[in-house]
Amino acid sequence: MRILLVEDDALLGDGTRKSLGHLGFTVDWLQDGRQALNALSGEEYDAIVLDLGLPHRDGFALLQAAREKGLRTPILILTARDDKLDKLKGFSLGADDYVIKPVDMEELAARLRALIRRTAGRATPRIQVGDVELDPDTRQAWLKGNIVELSTKEFAVLELLVQNAGRVLTRAQLEQSIYGWGDSTDSNTIEVFIHHLRKKLGSDFIQTLRGIGYTVRQPS
């Protein structure tokens, strides 16, 4: 799951980015409201964590501009402002959640996963395709009820494919979702993850459409 974090405090932003990264998120971090709005015009995110006190364009203005552009990505406001009027303004402008700093990082991660899950139309955390089941909240996967050990990136690739079961995802789409701006990748990294997943889940679970991408399909 790829997150945009918009936070101007360097210490807090770096800590939040690292903590969410350890909890399974890919995090792009910006400290400027104007830059964030530009990023949202060219990148796709599963959710946005937004501070209010930002330079150049504050959080409320960024939120309003994003919604006016038709952006439906769930937005969680993370701020020290606990005034009721600020909360009401945030929700009226289109925020999906409003959290007061400081916040426990595991709670923040749980709130983000819940927002992403609701946006995808799922009532429960677990997702199942055929004999494969996974829980994005606990980062666990099962094959026919047996736990399958996956690396962080393997789980991220599997999660994206399962969430989009029936759709074909290109290598670029997979890379964009699991790698942030500062991450370096080899040209065959996704192919390596797919190879490992097939060894663990069965060679037929992930299908390759040559020259297009990868997909998993619900059994008929």
Disulfide bonds with the S-S distance in Angstrom:
none
